[in-house]
Amino acid sequence: MRLTFGYRDTVCEIVEGRGSIASVGNLVGKERNVLVVTDSGVPVQYVKSVLAQFSNASLLTIPQGEENKNFNTLETIIAALREQEIDRSGALIAVGGGMTGDIAGFAASCYNRGIDFYNVPTTLLAQADASIGGKTALNFGHIKNMVGTFHHPRCVIIDTDTLKTLDARHLYSGLAEVIKMAATSDAALFSMLESDQPLTDTLDEIVAAALRIKCDVVLKDPLEQGLRKVLNFGHTIGHAIEVASDGKLSHGECVAAGMTYFCSDDMRKRLEKMLKRYNLPVKSPFAGAALLPNISQDKKRKDGLITTVYVESPGTFEFRKMTPEEVASLIS
């Protein structure tokens, strides 16, 4: 599947399909000077496959883990770009999950006032959600994605074969973001996820459906001024849980729990049944009072109110403005 969308002077192409990692060199340009950034958790065969396609490439491996999405890692990437003598005709390629794509994309947006960025996501979370939309970021002061830019990749190369090396926990964690989009925007996809079909049999279809939703929303609201906030379903409480868990829970697991507080009773029952099927949490392990300081730091807060997303039934949503205290009070 190929999708293309443009924003201002940037055209982003999305190439999705089994074995597509072998096309990275052709899509980027095999003779270009490139830096490949990956993290220590990415299977080495994917990185080697990408490097082998270029005549002038170097590799930087950063430590795995959300706690490493910080200024120290950003400085390391900038230094590697300088050492490789990347100029504005060069490119940065990220190979890995959402954390790697976020900080590598941020480095690309800053270095020489912006260089070409290519994303090769290897996790379900990154393939279905994080790699699309141009958001780049790093964490600061215990606040997730506090510092960031919008810098769309020139191309996102999604090889669903890479999902075969994910363990069940990481696969299901990524699925939480797909469930998020199905719940708000695609009743048919939600029903597919509810069905008895083995997940491995439908992954290509699931990823393609999620990509279409994400691209449609980003095209309509590239800078998150309105509609794009629908993609934050579950994130207000989810991000607060993620910070409080100090790395013990993954992003997807936190979002899963965060969704259940913003549903009708019938929707919550269906959602919780689905989440349990995929070993995802259905409630916060922390009390509302404990999460309130983190909820108060929500980036969507404006004039003291946070825009939250409420789902009555699959494929529908509404925005509700709430105070941080009102959000915290939902958690018993």
Secondary structure as UniProt FT lines:
FT   STRAND          2..7
FT   TURN            8..9
FT   STRAND          10..16
FT   TURN            18..19
FT   HELIX           20..23
FT   HELIX           24..28
FT   TURN            30..31
FT   STRAND          33..39
FT   TURN            40..41
FT   HELIX           44..51
FT   TURN            52..53
FT   STRAND          56..62
FT   HELIX           66..68
FT   HELIX           71..83
FT   TURN            84..85
FT   TURN            88..89
FT   STRAND          91..96
FT   HELIX           98..110
FT   HELIX           111..113
FT   STRAND          116..121
FT   HELIX           124..125
FT   HELIX           126..130
FT   STRAND          135..140
FT   TURN            141..142
FT   STRAND          143..150
FT   STRAND          155..158
FT   HELIX           160..165
FT   HELIX           168..185
FT   HELIX           187..194
FT   HELIX           199..220
FT   TURN            222..223
FT   HELIX           227..232
FT   TURN            233..234
FT   HELIX           235..245
FT   TURN            246..247
FT   HELIX           251..259
FT   TURN            260..261
FT   HELIX           265..277
FT   TURN            278..279
FT   HELIX           288..295
FT   TURN            296..297
FT   TURN            299..300
FT   STRAND          301..302
FT   TURN            303..304
FT   STRAND          305..311
FT   TURN            314..315
FT   STRAND          318..322
FT   HELIX           324..329
//
